[in-house]
Structures are given as structure tokens and as C-alpha cells.
Amino acid sequence: MNRRPWMACAVFVSLASLCAVGAQSPGDDSVGWVALYSDAQLSWLENENLMKQLCAGHASQTPAWYACEQALLAARTHVVRLRTAPDSRAPLAGDLIIVALPGKGLQAFYARQQGGPAVAVTPDLYDSDWGYGPYFHATVVERRGTWVRLPEDPFPAGAWLDTEALGTADPLRWLNPGDIVTSPRGNLYVTAVSRGEVRARLEQPADMWCDASPAPPLVPSAEVRLAGADLYTATGHLRLHIKYTRGC
């Protein structure tokens, strides 16, 4: 099993910026995010919009109708156990608690293994309207099979999540050529992702042209490369965000 080059980081202190928490491990070209929801929860969020159909068996404004409404607007919670290594037999690293509130959206919390109040999780990739995307994801710091390592803060160092436990058919959202992202280097059009490095150029109007045709032609643009501290924070959170989560 390949491991991160922590020893290299310790020896070559001058290269610490290249050994940031968020750098991808050797051989893993993936840069992206993991969903913080289950498919059942996404369906549950629509209950408010479907109330008339879901409670159609009860006369409107009756006790039975109100009971049906109350039940269907209740929060649906999904708990995923986190581990200290990408192995279901590894010690627990706490719990990821995901809450779906019909008509309101998703929330996520981290509950420490040692107890105490749960801490709210701020998604790294987010749009409040779950009808788009949906976008409610945390950064993937490292991947081992179906397991992904989560970034620190609020998660502890070395917290692993098994994506199969999420209960969603498409748990991972990878950065791909053609994506347009916001970044510390400006709004960028991604041209390639390789060895944990993102290659891009500055966004041009033609990249997301929503007016009448023809779109303006592309013009030559210098390449921008993002890696290390340009790509991840010190705690492993991606600094990039999909710019057009709702299209035009």
C-alpha cells in the first residue's frame, strides 16, 4: 500500500509546501470531493413539494392530514462511522451525521469519538439548492479503494470514510477537463488533471456562453498550474469551487 511521503517532508523542510496535507498520494491523479448525503435523503428533501400527493389519502386540514404532514417534514438522519484507517476493523474516529430537512436542505455534523457536542461541517463544494448537482461535498484528501480520507477541521487527522456507507450511487465528484472553477488564481477553465496537479487557463467568455450564437472565439492564454498550497489549504481543503453550479 502506498503511503504519503511524511518522512520526505520531515527531512526536506525547505520542501514543506510540496508536502502539504492536501497533496495527492503517488499514483492517484484524482482531485475532487465526496458527497455528504444519501440518495434516500435527497428524495426526502422533496417531501415539502410533494405534500399533496404524499398525503392524498387524508382529507385536507384534518388531524390525519396534519399527522401525515408532520411525519413527512421530520428530519431524516444518516450516520456514517469514520475510522482511523481505510479498514472497517480500524478504531473509530467519530461519526459523520447527515441531516436532511424537507424544504430546507442538508446539514452535516462531526461527532467526536470521545464525546461532547457535535461540530457543524462546512462543505467544500456547496450550493444551497439541492435541485442542482446536488453540491454538498467535502474534499477527498486521499483515496484507497472505496475509502476516502477527509480533511482536518472539523475532522481529526487521519479520519477515513467508506463511500459505500453513504448510500448514494455516485458519491465522488472529480475535477475534470472542461470544468470552470473559482480559485486563488482567478476563475479558471480546467484543461487537465494529472498527478494531483491541475492545469488550466483563465476563463474566457466563450467557455460559458449563454447568449445567442455565435460565441466569441477563444484567444491564446497562458497556462496556469495549481498544486500544493495553491490547490489545498494546510488542513487539506480544496481551494477550488465549481463556478457555475446552476449553469447559465
PLY file of the C-alpha trace (Angstrom):
ply
format ascii 1.0
element vertex 248
property float x
property float y
property float z
element edge 247
property int vertex1
property int vertex2
end_header
0.00 0.00 0.00
1.38 3.39 -0.97
1.65 5.86 1.88
2.17 9.59 1.96
5.81 10.76 1.94
5.79 12.05 5.53
9.43 11.15 6.04
10.43 13.19 3.00
8.50 16.11 4.41
10.31 15.82 7.72
13.78 15.63 6.19
13.48 18.22 3.47
11.94 21.05 5.47
12.54 23.51 2.65
10.12 21.50 0.52
7.33 21.54 3.11
4.98 23.40 0.78
5.14 20.46 -1.62
4.20 18.05 1.15
1.03 19.83 2.22
-1.75 17.86 3.86
-3.85 18.04 0.72
-1.30 16.74 -1.78
-2.48 13.59 -3.54
-0.58 10.38 -2.91
1.70 8.95 -5.64
-0.20 7.35 -8.48
-3.56 8.94 -7.58
-4.47 11.58 -10.16
-7.87 12.31 -8.61
-8.70 15.77 -7.33
-12.22 16.22 -6.06
-14.91 15.83 -3.45
-17.04 13.22 -1.67
-20.80 13.57 -1.21
-22.15 14.14 2.30
-25.62 12.68 1.74
-27.52 9.52 0.83
-29.83 9.15 -2.15
-32.73 8.47 0.24
-32.09 11.80 1.94
-32.15 13.67 -1.37
-35.57 12.17 -2.10
-36.74 13.06 1.41
-35.88 16.74 0.82
-38.64 16.90 -1.80
-41.41 15.96 0.65
-42.49 19.56 1.17
-43.02 19.99 -2.57
-44.92 16.70 -2.84
-47.10 17.00 0.24
-50.42 16.99 -1.64
-49.56 13.75 -3.40
-47.95 12.07 -0.38
-50.85 12.86 1.95
-53.59 12.49 -0.67
-55.16 9.62 1.29
-56.27 12.04 4.02
-58.84 14.80 3.87
-57.17 18.21 3.84
-56.83 20.10 7.15
-57.89 17.10 9.24
-55.92 15.62 12.17
-54.86 12.72 9.94
-53.61 15.13 7.27
-51.64 17.16 9.81
-50.13 13.98 11.24
-49.09 12.92 7.74
-47.56 16.34 7.11
-45.68 16.31 10.40
-44.23 12.87 9.73
-43.10 13.77 6.22
-41.45 17.04 7.29
-39.40 15.42 10.06
-35.63 15.37 9.71
-34.09 12.22 8.23
-30.68 11.43 9.70
-27.95 9.20 8.30
-24.89 8.30 10.39
-21.61 7.08 8.90
-18.90 5.68 11.16
-15.43 7.09 10.49
-12.25 5.05 11.00
-8.61 5.83 11.72
-7.52 3.81 8.66
-9.19 2.64 5.43
-10.39 -0.56 7.04
-13.72 -1.38 8.70
-11.78 -3.08 11.52
-9.74 0.04 12.34
-10.55 2.03 15.51
-13.38 4.51 15.29
-12.56 8.15 14.52
-16.02 9.51 15.30
-19.23 9.81 13.32
-20.40 11.83 10.35
-24.02 12.79 11.00
-26.00 13.95 7.95
-29.42 15.55 8.39
-31.97 16.16 5.63
-34.70 18.70 6.39
-37.52 18.65 3.79
-37.83 22.00 2.05
-34.74 23.34 3.79
-31.76 21.27 2.72
-28.86 19.29 4.11
-26.74 19.72 7.20
-23.74 17.72 8.38
-22.01 17.35 11.74
-18.96 15.62 13.11
-19.34 13.84 16.45
-16.04 13.12 18.21
-15.34 9.58 19.37
-14.55 10.86 22.87
-17.95 12.52 23.16
-19.04 16.13 23.51
-21.22 18.28 21.25
-21.21 17.61 17.52
-19.44 20.17 15.33
-21.03 21.56 12.17
-19.35 20.57 8.91
-18.99 23.27 6.24
-18.98 21.59 2.80
-16.11 22.50 0.49
-18.36 22.19 -2.57
-21.80 23.63 -1.89
-24.98 25.02 -3.38
-27.95 25.57 -1.07
-30.42 24.44 -3.77
-30.20 20.64 -3.85
-32.02 20.64 -7.19
-28.69 21.47 -8.80
-25.88 18.97 -8.59
-26.51 18.40 -5.74
-23.45 20.10 -4.29
-22.86 19.18 -0.65
-19.38 17.67 -0.62
-16.17 17.51 1.39
-12.68 17.37 -0.10
-11.12 13.99 -0.83
-7.60 14.22 0.58
-6.64 10.65 -0.24
-8.35 7.59 -1.69
-7.87 3.88 -1.05
-10.43 1.76 -2.89
-13.89 2.75 -1.64
-12.36 4.68 1.27
-11.51 8.38 1.28
-9.59 10.40 3.83
-11.35 13.58 4.94
-9.68 16.96 5.53
-8.90 18.15 9.03
-11.12 20.72 10.76
-13.56 19.64 11.91
-12.44 16.07 11.24
-9.35 14.81 13.04
-6.17 13.94 11.17
-6.48 10.55 9.53
-10.29 10.23 9.50
-11.42 7.79 6.80
-14.91 7.35 5.33
-16.15 4.32 3.39
-18.12 5.75 0.45
-20.20 2.57 0.28
-21.67 3.51 3.67
-23.10 6.75 2.28
-25.88 5.03 0.40
-25.51 7.04 -2.80
-24.89 5.71 -6.28
-22.46 8.48 -7.20
-20.50 9.51 -4.09
-17.47 11.10 -5.76
-17.26 14.24 -7.85
-13.87 14.53 -9.55
-12.46 17.64 -11.15
-12.42 17.14 -14.93
-11.16 18.95 -18.03
-13.82 21.44 -19.08
-14.81 22.37 -15.53
-14.79 26.07 -14.72
-13.71 26.83 -11.18
-13.03 29.68 -8.84
-9.53 29.57 -7.38
-6.86 31.68 -5.65
-5.51 32.34 -9.15
-8.81 33.59 -10.54
-11.63 31.94 -12.48
-10.12 29.07 -14.43
-11.04 26.66 -17.22
-9.54 23.26 -16.37
-7.59 21.64 -19.20
-6.04 18.65 -17.40
-5.66 16.97 -14.02
-2.54 14.87 -13.57
-0.57 13.59 -10.56
-2.51 15.79 -8.19
-1.78 18.90 -10.27
-4.45 20.95 -12.04
-3.60 22.58 -15.36
-5.85 25.36 -16.54
-6.11 28.76 -18.20
-8.06 31.85 -17.30
-11.78 31.62 -18.07
-12.93 33.26 -21.29
-16.47 34.37 -22.25
-16.76 31.54 -24.77
-16.26 28.92 -22.06
-19.76 29.51 -20.66
-21.52 31.41 -23.42
-25.25 31.65 -22.71
-26.28 34.31 -25.22
-27.23 33.88 -28.84
-24.74 32.24 -31.19
-22.09 32.62 -32.29
-19.92 32.61 -29.21
-16.77 34.73 -29.34
-13.65 32.86 -30.41
-11.13 31.60 -27.89
-7.90 33.53 -27.68
-4.44 32.26 -26.70
-3.99 32.16 -22.94
-1.08 31.28 -20.69
-1.29 28.01 -18.78
-1.88 28.10 -15.03
-0.76 25.19 -12.86
-2.14 24.58 -9.39
-0.59 22.22 -6.85
0.35 22.16 -3.19
-0.69 25.29 -1.30
-2.34 26.78 -4.41
-4.67 23.79 -4.53
-5.23 22.84 -0.87
-5.29 24.58 2.48
-2.91 23.44 5.21
-5.66 21.20 6.58
-6.43 19.58 3.22
-9.48 21.51 2.00
-9.62 22.18 -1.74
-9.33 25.86 -2.61
-11.29 25.32 -5.82
-15.06 25.51 -6.26
-17.23 24.78 -9.30
-18.18 28.25 -10.53
-21.42 27.56 -12.40
-23.25 25.12 -10.13
-26.55 26.19 -11.71
-25.44 26.52 -15.32
-26.15 29.79 -17.10
0 1
1 2
2 3
3 4
4 5
5 6
6 7
7 8
8 9
9 10
10 11
11 12
12 13
13 14
14 15
15 16
16 17
17 18
18 19
19 20
20 21
21 22
22 23
23 24
24 25
25 26
26 27
27 28
28 29
29 30
30 31
31 32
32 33
33 34
34 35
35 36
36 37
37 38
38 39
39 40
40 41
41 42
42 43
43 44
44 45
45 46
46 47
47 48
48 49
49 50
50 51
51 52
52 53
53 54
54 55
55 56
56 57
57 58
58 59
59 60
60 61
61 62
62 63
63 64
64 65
65 66
66 67
67 68
68 69
69 70
70 71
71 72
72 73
73 74
74 75
75 76
76 77
77 78
78 79
79 80
80 81
81 82
82 83
83 84
84 85
85 86
86 87
87 88
88 89
89 90
90 91
91 92
92 93
93 94
94 95
95 96
96 97
97 98
98 99
99 100
100 101
101 102
102 103
103 104
104 105
105 106
106 107
107 108
108 109
109 110
110 111
111 112
112 113
113 114
114 115
115 116
116 117
117 118
118 119
119 120
120 121
121 122
122 123
123 124
124 125
125 126
126 127
127 128
128 129
129 130
130 131
131 132
132 133
133 134
134 135
135 136
136 137
137 138
138 139
139 140
140 141
141 142
142 143
143 144
144 145
145 146
146 147
147 148
148 149
149 150
150 151
151 152
152 153
153 154
154 155
155 156
156 157
157 158
158 159
159 160
160 161
161 162
162 163
163 164
164 165
165 166
166 167
167 168
168 169
169 170
170 171
171 172
172 173
173 174
174 175
175 176
176 177
177 178
178 179
179 180
180 181
181 182
182 183
183 184
184 185
185 186
186 187
187 188
188 189
189 190
190 191
191 192
192 193
193 194
194 195
195 196
196 197
197 198
198 199
199 200
200 201
201 202
202 203
203 204
204 205
205 206
206 207
207 208
208 209
209 210
210 211
211 212
212 213
213 214
214 215
215 216
216 217
217 218
218 219
219 220
220 221
221 222
222 223
223 224
224 225
225 226
226 227
227 228
228 229
229 230
230 231
231 232
232 233
233 234
234 235
235 236
236 237
237 238
238 239
239 240
240 241
241 242
242 243
243 244
244 245
245 246
246 247
